[in-house]
Amino acid sequence: MERSGLKQLYLLLEELNDFFHQPENLKNSGDVERFVTRVYPELRKMYYETVWSWLPKDLQEELENR
């Protein structure tokens, strides 16, 4: 695992946790939409590229075939 990827993942999880930890954030659909628009590109990159590349090949195959 690369250090920069771990830091990016941690910061993304921190941002998601901070947002969802505050119930008031979920009451305004405009706030939710702006948050998703801002955060989704990073979430997608972490899911499809960074974390995926950390998985062993056999686990990648297992997940692809489920």
Backbone as a printed PyTorch tensor [residue, N CA C, xyz], in Angstrom:
tensor([[[  0.8370,  -1.1820,   0.0000],
         [  0.0000,   0.0000,   0.0000],
         [  0.8810,   1.2450,   0.0000]],

        [[  0.5060,   2.1400,  -0.8060],
         [  1.2840,   3.3720,  -0.8720],
         [  0.7940,   4.3700,   0.1760]],

        [[  1.7330,   5.0830,   0.7310],
         [  1.4410,   6.0410,   1.8030],
         [  0.4710,   7.1350,   1.3580]],

        [[  0.6440,   7.6490,   0.1540],
         [ -0.2300,   8.7350,  -0.3020],
         [ -1.6680,   8.2400,  -0.4750]],

        [[ -1.8270,   7.0040,  -0.9330],
         [ -3.1650,   6.4410,  -1.0690],
         [ -3.8420,   6.2460,   0.2770]],

        [[ -3.0710,   5.8130,   1.2680],
         [ -3.6210,   5.6580,   2.6180],
         [ -4.0630,   7.0030,   3.1830]],

        [[ -3.2580,   8.0170,   2.9520],
         [ -3.6170,   9.3480,   3.4410],
         [ -4.8830,   9.8430,   2.7430]],

        [[ -4.9780,   9.6670,   1.4260],
         [ -6.1740,  10.0820,   0.6920],
         [ -7.4040,   9.3510,   1.2040]],

        [[ -7.2750,   8.0500,   1.4390],
         [ -8.3920,   7.2620,   1.9370],
         [ -8.8100,   7.7570,   3.3130]],

        [[ -7.8610,   7.9860,   4.1890],
         [ -8.1670,   8.4800,   5.5260],
         [ -8.8990,   9.8260,   5.4560]],

        [[ -8.4060,  10.7400,   4.6410],
         [ -9.0210,  12.0630,   4.5310],
         [-10.4250,  11.9790,   3.9520]],

        [[-10.6200,  11.0860,   2.9830],
         [-11.9480,  10.8990,   2.4150],
         [-12.9050,  10.3360,   3.4650]],

        [[-12.4650,   9.3240,   4.1960],
         [-13.3050,   8.7520,   5.2450],
         [-13.6060,   9.7720,   6.3340]],

        [[-12.6340,  10.6040,   6.6490],
         [-12.8440,  11.6660,   7.6260],
         [-13.9310,  12.6260,   7.1550]],

        [[-13.8670,  13.0090,   5.9000],
         [-14.8540,  13.9390,   5.3480],
         [-16.2460,  13.3090,   5.3140]],

        [[-16.3240,  12.0510,   4.9050],
         [-17.6110,  11.3500,   4.9000],
         [-18.1640,  11.2280,   6.3150]],

        [[-17.3150,  10.8500,   7.2510],
         [-17.7440,  10.7200,   8.6420],
         [-18.2370,  12.0560,   9.1950]],

        [[-17.4830,  13.1150,   8.9450],
         [-17.8840,  14.4350,   9.4400],
         [-19.2440,  14.8430,   8.8850]],

        [[-19.4660,  14.5890,   7.6120],
         [-20.7310,  14.9800,   6.9840],
         [-21.8880,  14.1690,   7.5390]],

        [[-21.7540,  12.8390,   7.5670],
         [-22.8570,  11.9790,   7.9810],
         [-23.0490,  11.9580,   9.4990]],

        [[-22.0640,  12.3970,  10.2460],
         [-22.1650,  12.4470,  11.6970],
         [-23.1320,  13.5420,  12.1510]],

        [[-23.3360,  14.5370,  11.3140],
         [-24.2180,  15.6600,  11.6340],
         [-25.5710,  15.4550,  10.9570]],

        [[-26.5940,  15.0220,  11.6890],
         [-27.9180,  14.7710,  11.0800],
         [-28.4860,  15.9790,  10.3410]],

        [[-28.1200,  17.1720,  10.7860],
         [-28.6200,  18.3800,  10.1110],
         [-28.1930,  18.4250,   8.6460]],

        [[-27.0480,  17.8460,   8.3320],
         [-26.5580,  17.8590,   6.9440],
         [-27.4690,  17.0960,   6.0050]],

        [[-28.1990,  16.1290,   6.5280],
         [-29.0270,  15.2760,   5.6760],
         [-30.4230,  15.8530,   5.4360]],

        [[-30.7730,  16.9130,   6.1310],
         [-32.1180,  17.4810,   6.0190],
         [-32.2950,  18.3650,   4.7960]],

        [[-31.2050,  18.8870,   4.2760],
         [-31.2840,  19.7930,   3.1370],
         [-30.7510,  19.0720,   1.9040]],

        [[-31.6460,  18.7750,   0.9810],
         [-31.2340,  18.0190,  -0.2060],
         [-30.2000,  18.7740,  -1.0410]],

        [[-30.2290,  20.0920,  -1.0090],
         [-29.2340,  20.8730,  -1.7320],
         [-27.8450,  20.6760,  -1.1490]],

        [[-27.7600,  20.6350,   0.1880],
         [-26.4750,  20.3840,   0.8470],
         [-25.9540,  18.9930,   0.5130]],

        [[-26.8490,  18.0240,   0.5230],
         [-26.4580,  16.6430,   0.1990],
         [-25.9640,  16.5750,  -1.2360]],

        [[-26.6850,  17.2040,  -2.1520],
         [-26.2960,  17.1860,  -3.5630],
         [-24.9270,  17.8470,  -3.7710]],

        [[-24.6950,  18.9700,  -3.1380],
         [-23.4020,  19.6490,  -3.2630],
         [-22.2790,  18.7860,  -2.6830]],

        [[-22.5510,  18.1590,  -1.5460],
         [-21.5540,  17.2890,  -0.9270],
         [-21.2200,  16.1190,  -1.8420]],

        [[-22.2410,  15.4620,  -2.3610],
         [-22.0250,  14.3090,  -3.2400],
         [-21.2750,  14.7360,  -4.4940]],

        [[-21.6480,  15.8410,  -5.0760],
         [-20.9800,  16.3350,  -6.2770],
         [-19.5000,  16.6010,  -6.0120]],

        [[-19.1960,  17.1190,  -4.8400],
         [-17.8130,  17.4480,  -4.4920],
         [-17.0020,  16.2080,  -4.1210]],

        [[-17.6090,  15.2670,  -3.4140],
         [-16.8650,  14.1390,  -2.8580],
         [-16.8570,  12.9080,  -3.7640]],

        [[-17.8930,  12.7230,  -4.5850],
         [-17.9910,  11.4860,  -5.3650],
         [-16.7840,  11.2220,  -6.2590]],

        [[-16.2240,  12.1900,  -6.9540],
         [-15.0570,  11.8750,  -7.7910],
         [-13.9060,  11.2370,  -7.0000]],

        [[-13.6630,  11.7330,  -5.8020],
         [-12.6010,  11.1640,  -4.9750],
         [-12.9840,   9.7670,  -4.4800]],

        [[-14.2400,   9.5960,  -4.1000],
         [-14.7220,   8.2830,  -3.6620],
         [-14.5900,   7.2610,  -4.7820]],

        [[-14.9690,   7.6470,  -5.9770],
         [-14.8760,   6.7490,  -7.1330],
         [-13.4200,   6.3500,  -7.3960]],

        [[-12.5270,   7.3330,  -7.3530],
         [-11.1120,   7.0560,  -7.5870],
         [-10.5640,   6.0990,  -6.5280]],

        [[-10.8930,   6.3480,  -5.2670],
         [-10.4080,   5.4840,  -4.1930],
         [-10.9250,   4.0600,  -4.3660]],

        [[-12.1940,   3.9140,  -4.7460],
         [-12.8190,   2.5990,  -4.8940],
         [-12.2560,   1.8400,  -6.0970]],

        [[-12.2640,   2.4820,  -7.2500],
         [-11.8970,   1.7830,  -8.4890],
         [-10.3940,   1.7000,  -8.7460]],

        [[ -9.6310,   2.6010,  -8.1880],
         [ -8.2040,   2.6210,  -8.4890],
         [ -7.3470,   2.3000,  -7.2720]],

        [[ -7.4140,   3.1510,  -6.2780],
         [ -6.4750,   3.0440,  -5.1620],
         [ -6.6580,   1.7670,  -4.3630]],

        [[ -7.8080,   1.5960,  -3.7470],
         [ -8.0290,   0.4200,  -2.8890],
         [ -8.0020,  -0.8570,  -3.7240]],

        [[ -8.5580,  -0.8100,  -4.9000],
         [ -8.5520,  -1.9900,  -5.7790],
         [ -7.1210,  -2.4700,  -6.0370]],

        [[ -6.2170,  -1.5380,  -6.2570],
         [ -4.8350,  -1.9190,  -6.5500],
         [ -4.1370,  -2.5340,  -5.3310]],

        [[ -4.6420,  -2.2930,  -4.1470],
         [ -4.0700,  -2.8770,  -2.9360],
         [ -4.4950,  -4.3240,  -2.7260]],

        [[ -5.5890,  -4.7290,  -3.3690],
         [ -6.1090,  -6.0820,  -3.1560],
         [ -5.2560,  -7.1070,  -3.8840]],

        [[ -5.0410,  -8.2660,  -3.2700],
         [ -4.3290,  -9.3340,  -3.9800],
         [ -5.1640,  -9.8000,  -5.1800]],

        [[ -4.4870, -10.3020,  -6.1860],
         [ -5.1630, -10.7090,  -7.4270],
         [ -6.2840, -11.7130,  -7.1650]],

        [[ -6.0600, -12.6760,  -6.2580],
         [ -7.0990, -13.6750,  -6.0090],
         [ -8.3530, -13.0430,  -5.4130]],

        [[ -8.1910, -12.0260,  -4.5790],
         [ -9.3520, -11.3420,  -4.0180],
         [-10.0340, -10.4780,  -5.0760]],

        [[ -9.2540,  -9.8610,  -5.9570],
         [ -9.8550,  -9.1120,  -7.0720],
         [-10.7320, -10.0330,  -7.9080]],

        [[-10.2080, -11.2100,  -8.2360],
         [-10.9780, -12.1780,  -9.0310],
         [-12.2290, -12.6230,  -8.3000]],

        [[-12.0980, -12.8900,  -7.0160],
         [-13.2620, -13.2950,  -6.2200],
         [-14.3460, -12.2150,  -6.2470]],

        [[-13.9390, -10.9760,  -6.0890],
         [-14.9100,  -9.8770,  -6.0870],
         [-15.5130,  -9.6430,  -7.4740]],

        [[-14.7360,  -9.8360,  -8.5040],
         [-15.2560,  -9.6860,  -9.8730],
         [-16.2710, -10.7630, -10.2100]],

        [[-16.1250, -11.9250,  -9.6150],
         [-16.9730, -13.0710,  -9.9640],
         [-18.1380, -13.2810,  -8.9880]],

        [[-18.4250, -12.3540,  -8.1590],
         [-19.5400, -12.5670,  -7.2280],
         [-20.8590, -12.1940,  -7.8190]]])
